[in-house]
Each structure stands twice: as C-alpha cells, then as structure tokens.
Amino acid sequence: MIFFLLANVFAFALCGCIWALFWYGDFFTPAARAIWGFLAAHSGWTVGAALSPLFAALVLGYGYMRRAMARRAREKAESIALAAHRAGTQLPK
C-alpha cells in the first residue's frame, strides 16, 4: 500500500511539473507555433499523428492475436498426437 501511494505521489508530482513547464514556459512558444503551422498546413500529418496510437494498438493486438492462435493450434496438434500415441496409432504426416 505504501508503494502504491508513493508511486501515485511521484506520478502526480511529475504531471504537475510537466504542466507547469508548459504553462509557464514561454520558451516553448516559437517551437509550438512552428509545429502548429506545419500541422495546419499538412492535414495528412495531423491525422496521422492523431491516429498513430490507435494504429499502434491495433498492430500490437494483431501480433498478440496471431501468437495466441499459433499457440492454440500447436497445443491442439500436440494433444491430438498424444491421444493418437496413447491409442497406439500414428497420425499421417
């Protein structure tokens, strides 16, 4: 419980520092203005930046799904081979 509370205090402090850095950090204004100008002029990059977390999550989920499907198929083949071995038969190759 203590670790959980300390982790939350650290997370809130880090978020507060980042917020203060952007709220009071006037030195970010030229860079932010340049980035906003680029994204406003190139809507394709804006849409890509907005959708990139979604696409990353979909690709990651697809990879985990394929891995799970391969594991299930391998486990099924192993159980069928074991059942055939116990029955004294061989599976065709």
N, C-alpha and C positions, 0 to 999 in steps of 0.2 A: 504494500500500500504506500509506503514511504517513497519507493522508487517511482511509482505512478505519479504521485504528487510532485516530486522533483522534476520528472520529465515534463509534466504539464506547465510548471512554473518556468522551466527553461524554454519551452515552446512559445509560451505567451510573451516572455521577455524578448525572444528572437523576433517574433512577429511585430512587437512594439518597436523594436529598433529599426526594422526594415520600414515600417510605416513612417516613423519619424525621419528616417533618412530621405524618403521620397517626399514627405510633406514639407520638410524644412530645407531640403537640399536643392537650392536654386541652380547649382552647377549641373543638374540633370536636364534643365530646360532646353538648351541647344540640341542635345542628343535626342531628347524626346520629340522635339519639333522636327528634327530631320527624319526620325523613324516614322512619325505620323505622316509627314509629307510623302515619304516613299510608299507607305501602305495605302494612303488615299489615292495616289496616282496609279498604283498597281493592285487592283482589286483581287486578282488571282492569288497573289501572295497573301493578301489579307484573309481570304477564305481558307487558303492552305494552312496558315498559322492558327486559325480558329479551329479547324478540323483535325489538325495533327494529333492531339491527344486521343480523339475518337479513333482515328485510323491506327494509332499505335496500340490502343487497347484491343481493337478488332484483330490485328495481326498477332498479338500476343495470345489472345484467346484461341485463335485458329491453330496456332502452334501447339498449345496445350491440348486442344481437342484431338488433333492428329496423333499426338503422343499417347493419349488415353485410348484412342481407338486401336492403335497398334498394340498396346499392352493387352487390351481385352482380347484381340484376335490371337495374340501369342498365348495367352492363358487358356483360351478355348482350345487351341490346337494342342497344347500340352495336355490338357485334361482328356481330350479325345484319344491322343496317343497313349496316355496312361491307361485309359479304360480298355483300349484295344490290346495293350500288352497284358493286362490282367486277364482278359478273356482268352489270351493265347493266340490272337490273330495279329496280322500285320496290316498296316494301312498302305494303300498304293502310293508310290512316290511320284 
